[in-house]
Amino acid sequence: MLETSARLLKLLSLLQTHREWSGSELAARLGVTGRTVRRDVERLRELGYLVHATAGVPGYRLGAGSDLPPLLLDDEEAVAVAVGLRTAAQGGVAGIEETSLRALAKLERVLPPRLRHRVSTLHSMTVPLTGGAPAVDPGTLAAIAAACRDHESLRFDYRGADGTVTTRAAEPHRLVATGRRWYLIAYDTGRDDWRVFRVDRLRPRTPNGPRFTPRRPPDTDLAGYASRRIAGAPYPVLGRFTVHAPAGTVAERLSPSAASVEPLGPESCLLTAGGNSLDEMAFWLVSLGVPFEVHEPPELAAHLRVLSERLADAARGR
């Protein structure tokens, strides 16, 4: 009985790899006959797993059933799911905190001690930096995702950075998650241009508009496009700089929602970023700790000269 149960678990693990297995392949992996494989597949079906079989040369593939059967996770998958649930419980999407904690509690009850220790250590040694980013309604996210998939126009009220509310009509393309906020890349039919909308400022109107033929996206690199638009949009001061350091090194030090980094070569990159003031922009430019050149705004270069003289005087004790 124990041998049969262990074999069923191994069979299920193989089927969960999202590929089709021939009966002979499964028999070889499990060290049994084809007849035993067929019998084990029937047992899995009795347990609620939907296992599809192809005619002719027997082939097996795990499908989605009407109920959620147990899943088999390896060590790294289990830790990844636990960390993801813990992160989801700390905000970002409204209303899923309690659900995430319930799912996490169920998972932690069945984790082996070695994995439970890894998860608890990571949690106890991590300080979440939350707050400042409003949570997004999960129903709104689901509605937008469905409209993107089905190519249905959206109508929504949108609150701008200044608090002004406007009614917009757009052809949704993709959702972008930065970790703190959710954004929608869409073609604004009223402005006749692509836009990036903050989802927490968006209130959909129902029903959706008519279906549309998808347009060519504004960029092949949608993440980079969103980063560039987000980095400059909310700030009164927009800067462009050549930074003499690898793009990857610079990008690691900056949030994608605050700056966009494009490689110019192996040892330099173009940095586009926004700031609330010249002093703020000067501070984080200097904090990068690498040489840079200012292209925009022109007044920042003059401001940096004033700051350098002030710092030199301070260093001389004046």
DOKOL-728607 format. One line per field, with one value per residue (C-alpha): residue number from 1; residue in three letters; x, y, z. Coordinates in Angstrom, 1 decimal. Example, Ala and Ser with C-alpha at 12.3 -4.5 7.8 and 13.67 -1.06 7.14 Angstrom:
<pts>
nr <- (1;2)
rest <- (ALA;SER)
px <- (12.3;13.7)
py <- (-4.5;-1.1)
pz <- (7.8;7.1)
</pts>
This chain:
<pts>
nr <- (1;2;3;4;5;6;7;8;9;10;11;12;13;14;15;16;17;18;19;20;21;22;23;24;25;26;27;28;29;30;31;32;33;34;35;36;37;38;39;40;41;42;43;44;45;46;47;48;49;50;51;52;53;54;55;56;57;58;59;60;61;62;63;64;65;66;67;68;69;70;71;72;73;74;75;76;77;78;79;80;81;82;83;84;85;86;87;88;89;90;91;92;93;94;95;96;97;98;99;100;101;102;103;104;105;106;107;108;109;110;111;112;113;114;115;116;117;118;119;120;121;122;123;124;125;126;127;128;129;130;131;132;133;134;135;136;137;138;139;140;141;142;143;144;145;146;147;148;149;150;151;152;153;154;155;156;157;158;159;160;161;162;163;164;165;166;167;168;169;170;171;172;173;174;175;176;177;178;179;180;181;182;183;184;185;186;187;188;189;190;191;192;193;194;195;196;197;198;199;200;201;202;203;204;205;206;207;208;209;210;211;212;213;214;215;216;217;218;219;220;221;222;223;224;225;226;227;228;229;230;231;232;233;234;235;236;237;238;239;240;241;242;243;244;245;246;247;248;249;250;251;252;253;254;255;256;257;258;259;260;261;262;263;264;265;266;267;268;269;270;271;272;273;274;275;276;277;278;279;280;281;282;283;284;285;286;287;288;289;290;291;292;293;294;295;296;297;298;299;300;301;302;303;304;305;306;307;308;309;310;311;312;313;314;315;316;317;318)
rest <- (MET;LEU;GLU;THR;SER;ALA;ARG;LEU;LEU;LYS;LEU;LEU;SER;LEU;LEU;GLN;THR;HIS;ARG;GLU;TRP;SER;GLY;SER;GLU;LEU;ALA;ALA;ARG;LEU;GLY;VAL;THR;GLY;ARG;THR;VAL;ARG;ARG;ASP;VAL;GLU;ARG;LEU;ARG;GLU;LEU;GLY;TYR;LEU;VAL;HIS;ALA;THR;ALA;GLY;VAL;PRO;GLY;TYR;ARG;LEU;GLY;ALA;GLY;SER;ASP;LEU;PRO;PRO;LEU;LEU;LEU;ASP;ASP;GLU;GLU;ALA;VAL;ALA;VAL;ALA;VAL;GLY;LEU;ARG;THR;ALA;ALA;GLN;GLY;GLY;VAL;ALA;GLY;ILE;GLU;GLU;THR;SER;LEU;ARG;ALA;LEU;ALA;LYS;LEU;GLU;ARG;VAL;LEU;PRO;PRO;ARG;LEU;ARG;HIS;ARG;VAL;SER;THR;LEU;HIS;SER;MET;THR;VAL;PRO;LEU;THR;GLY;GLY;ALA;PRO;ALA;VAL;ASP;PRO;GLY;THR;LEU;ALA;ALA;ILE;ALA;ALA;ALA;CYS;ARG;ASP;HIS;GLU;SER;LEU;ARG;PHE;ASP;TYR;ARG;GLY;ALA;ASP;GLY;THR;VAL;THR;THR;ARG;ALA;ALA;GLU;PRO;HIS;ARG;LEU;VAL;ALA;THR;GLY;ARG;ARG;TRP;TYR;LEU;ILE;ALA;TYR;ASP;THR;GLY;ARG;ASP;ASP;TRP;ARG;VAL;PHE;ARG;VAL;ASP;ARG;LEU;ARG;PRO;ARG;THR;PRO;ASN;GLY;PRO;ARG;PHE;THR;PRO;ARG;ARG;PRO;PRO;ASP;THR;ASP;LEU;ALA;GLY;TYR;ALA;SER;ARG;ARG;ILE;ALA;GLY;ALA;PRO;TYR;PRO;VAL;LEU;GLY;ARG;PHE;THR;VAL;HIS;ALA;PRO;ALA;GLY;THR;VAL;ALA;GLU;ARG;LEU;SER;PRO;SER;ALA;ALA;SER;VAL;GLU;PRO;LEU;GLY;PRO;GLU;SER;CYS;LEU;LEU;THR;ALA;GLY;GLY;ASN;SER;LEU;ASP;GLU;MET;ALA;PHE;TRP;LEU;VAL;SER;LEU;GLY;VAL;PRO;PHE;GLU;VAL;HIS;GLU;PRO;PRO;GLU;LEU;ALA;ALA;HIS;LEU;ARG;VAL;LEU;SER;GLU;ARG;LEU;ALA;ASP;ALA;ALA;ARG;GLY;ARG)
px <- (0.0;2.8;4.6;1.5;0.8;4.4;4.2;0.9;2.6;5.5;3.1;1.3;4.5;5.5;2.1;2.2;5.2;2.8;3.8;2.3;3.9;3.6;2.6;6.0;7.8;5.8;6.3;10.1;10.2;8.1;9.7;6.3;4.4;2.0;-0.9;0.1;0.4;-3.2;-4.4;-2.6;-4.1;-7.6;-6.8;-5.8;-9.1;-11.0;-9.1;-10.4;-7.5;-8.5;-6.0;-6.5;-5.5;-4.9;-6.0;-3.6;-0.2;-1.3;-0.4;-1.3;-1.7;-3.0;-6.0;-7.9;-11.0;-14.0;-12.6;-9.1;-7.3;-4.1;-0.9;2.6;5.3;9.0;11.0;11.8;8.2;6.8;9.0;8.3;4.5;4.8;6.9;4.4;1.4;3.2;3.9;0.3;-0.9;1.0;-0.9;-1.0;-4.4;-7.3;-9.3;-6.9;-4.9;-7.1;-7.4;-3.6;-3.1;-5.6;-3.8;-0.4;-1.6;-2.8;0.5;2.7;0.8;2.0;5.5;8.3;10.2;13.2;11.1;8.9;12.1;13.3;10.0;9.7;13.4;12.8;9.6;11.1;14.2;12.3;10.9;8.1;8.3;4.5;2.3;2.2;0.7;-3.0;-4.3;-6.0;-9.5;-9.1;-12.4;-11.0;-7.8;-9.8;-12.1;-9.2;-7.3;-10.4;-10.8;-7.2;-7.6;-10.9;-10.0;-12.9;-12.9;-12.9;-14.8;-13.7;-13.4;-9.8;-8.4;-5.3;-2.4;-4.0;-7.3;-9.2;-11.5;-12.1;-14.0;-11.8;-12.3;-9.4;-8.3;-6.5;-3.4;-1.5;-1.3;2.1;2.9;5.9;5.6;4.1;1.5;-0.4;-0.6;-2.6;-1.0;-3.8;-4.5;-6.6;-9.0;-10.0;-6.3;-5.4;-2.2;-0.9;-1.2;-0.1;-2.9;-2.5;-5.1;-5.9;-7.0;-9.3;-13.0;-14.4;-17.8;-20.0;-20.7;-17.5;-17.4;-17.2;-14.5;-11.5;-8.7;-5.5;-3.0;0.7;2.0;4.0;7.2;8.4;9.8;6.5;8.2;10.8;8.1;6.0;9.1;9.9;6.4;5.9;9.3;8.6;4.8;4.2;7.1;7.5;11.2;12.2;15.9;18.0;21.5;24.4;25.7;29.1;28.4;26.8;23.0;22.4;24.4;22.5;19.1;19.7;19.9;16.8;13.1;11.6;8.7;11.1;13.7;14.2;17.7;18.7;22.2;24.4;27.3;28.9;30.0;27.4;23.7;21.0;19.0;15.6;14.0;11.7;12.0;10.1;12.9;16.4;17.8;16.2;17.4;20.9;21.0;20.1;22.4;25.3;24.3;24.8;28.5;29.5;30.3;27.4;26.5;23.4;21.4;18.1;17.0;19.6;19.0;20.2;23.8;23.9;22.3;25.0;27.7;26.2;26.0;29.5;30.8;28.8;30.1;33.7;33.3;31.9;34.9;37.3;35.5;34.1)
py <- (0.0;2.4;1.5;2.2;5.6;6.7;5.7;7.7;10.7;10.3;9.9;13.1;15.0;14.0;15.0;18.4;19.3;20.7;18.3;15.2;11.9;8.7;5.6;4.0;7.1;7.0;3.3;3.7;6.5;4.6;1.2;-0.5;-1.9;0.0;-1.7;-0.4;3.1;2.9;1.6;4.4;7.0;5.7;6.0;9.6;10.3;8.8;11.2;14.2;14.7;15.2;13.2;13.4;10.4;10.4;7.7;5.4;5.5;6.2;9.7;11.4;15.0;16.6;19.0;21.4;19.9;21.5;21.2;22.0;18.8;18.7;19.9;18.5;21.2;20.7;22.5;25.6;25.9;25.6;28.3;30.6;30.1;30.9;34.0;35.2;34.7;36.6;39.5;39.5;39.7;42.9;45.0;46.0;44.5;45.3;42.5;39.6;40.1;37.8;35.3;35.2;34.6;31.8;30.1;30.7;29.1;26.0;25.7;26.2;23.5;20.9;22.2;20.0;21.6;22.4;24.5;26.0;27.2;28.8;30.6;31.8;33.0;35.0;36.5;37.4;39.0;41.1;44.6;45.4;48.9;49.4;52.5;55.4;53.3;52.9;49.3;48.3;46.8;43.2;43.4;46.3;44.4;41.4;43.6;45.4;42.1;40.6;43.7;43.4;39.7;40.2;43.5;45.3;49.1;50.6;53.6;55.0;58.0;59.0;61.1;63.0;64.0;67.3;65.7;66.6;63.8;63.2;60.6;58.6;56.0;53.7;50.5;48.5;46.7;45.4;45.8;46.6;45.9;47.8;46.1;49.3;50.3;48.9;50.7;50.2;50.7;51.7;53.7;56.8;57.3;60.7;61.9;59.8;58.6;55.9;56.6;54.9;55.1;54.4;51.7;53.0;56.3;54.5;53.8;51.6;52.4;49.5;48.0;47.9;49.5;47.7;45.3;46.8;45.5;45.7;48.4;48.0;48.6;51.8;49.8;46.3;46.7;47.5;47.4;50.0;52.1;52.1;52.9;56.0;57.3;56.7;58.2;61.6;62.0;62.7;65.1;68.9;68.5;66.0;65.3;63.5;62.4;60.4;58.2;56.7;53.3;50.1;50.3;47.3;48.8;52.1;50.3;48.3;51.5;53.2;52.3;51.6;54.0;56.8;56.4;54.9;53.5;52.8;51.4;53.5;51.1;48.7;51.4;54.2;54.7;57.3;58.1;59.7;60.6;63.0;64.9;67.3;69.9;70.6;69.9;66.5;65.6;66.7;64.6;61.3;62.0;62.5;59.5;57.2;57.6;57.6;60.4;61.9;64.6;66.8;67.2;68.4;70.6;73.3;75.0;71.9;72.3;75.8;74.6;71.9;74.5;76.5;73.4;72.4;75.8;75.6;72.1;73.2;76.1;73.8;71.4;74.4;75.3;78.6)
pz <- (0.0;0.9;-2.3;-4.3;-2.6;-3.2;-6.8;-7.2;-5.7;-8.1;-11.1;-10.1;-9.7;-13.3;-14.7;-13.0;-15.2;-17.8;-20.6;-22.2;-21.2;-23.2;-21.3;-22.0;-20.7;-17.5;-17.1;-17.5;-15.0;-12.4;-13.1;-13.7;-16.6;-18.9;-17.3;-13.9;-15.3;-16.6;-13.3;-11.4;-13.8;-12.9;-9.2;-9.7;-11.6;-8.6;-6.4;-8.4;-10.9;-14.5;-16.5;-20.3;-22.4;-26.1;-28.5;-30.4;-28.7;-25.0;-23.8;-20.6;-19.6;-16.4;-17.0;-14.9;-13.2;-11.5;-8.0;-6.7;-5.8;-3.7;-5.4;-5.0;-4.5;-4.2;-1.5;-3.5;-4.9;-1.4;0.0;-3.0;-2.5;1.2;0.6;-2.1;0.2;3.0;0.6;-0.6;2.9;3.4;0.9;-2.7;-3.6;-1.3;0.3;-0.2;3.0;5.1;2.3;1.9;5.6;5.6;2.7;4.3;7.6;5.7;3.9;7.0;8.8;6.3;5.6;6.9;9.8;7.7;5.3;8.0;9.6;6.4;5.9;9.5;9.5;6.4;7.8;11.2;9.7;7.1;7.8;5.2;3.8;3.4;3.2;0.8;-2.0;-2.0;-2.4;-5.6;-5.7;-7.0;-8.9;-10.8;-11.6;-12.8;-15.0;-16.6;-17.2;-18.9;-21.1;-22.1;-23.0;-24.8;-26.6;-25.1;-24.8;-21.3;-20.0;-16.7;-14.4;-13.8;-11.0;-12.0;-9.8;-9.1;-8.0;-11.2;-12.3;-16.1;-18.0;-20.3;-23.1;-23.8;-25.5;-22.7;-23.6;-20.5;-16.7;-15.2;-11.5;-10.0;-6.5;-5.0;-7.6;-10.5;-13.9;-17.1;-20.5;-22.9;-26.0;-25.0;-27.8;-26.6;-26.6;-29.6;-27.9;-25.6;-21.9;-18.6;-15.9;-12.2;-11.5;-7.9;-9.5;-12.0;-11.5;-14.3;-15.8;-16.9;-19.3;-21.3;-24.7;-28.1;-29.1;-30.9;-33.1;-31.1;-32.2;-32.4;-28.8;-28.2;-27.6;-27.8;-24.3;-22.4;-19.0;-20.1;-21.8;-18.6;-16.5;-18.7;-18.6;-14.9;-14.0;-15.5;-15.2;-11.5;-10.9;-11.5;-12.4;-15.2;-15.8;-18.4;-17.6;-19.0;-16.2;-16.6;-15.1;-16.4;-16.9;-14.6;-11.8;-11.9;-12.3;-9.1;-7.1;-8.4;-8.4;-11.8;-10.9;-10.2;-13.0;-16.4;-17.4;-21.0;-21.8;-24.1;-23.9;-21.6;-19.2;-19.6;-19.7;-20.2;-17.1;-17.2;-13.8;-12.1;-8.8;-6.6;-6.6;-7.9;-4.5;-4.4;-7.8;-7.0;-3.8;-5.4;-8.5;-6.2;-4.0;-7.1;-6.4;-10.1;-12.7;-14.6;-17.1;-17.0;-20.2;-18.7;-17.0;-17.8;-14.5;-12.7;-13.9;-12.5;-9.3;-8.9;-9.3;-6.4;-4.3;-5.1;-4.0;-0.8;0.0;-0.8;1.6;4.3;3.8;4.3;7.5;6.2)
</pts>
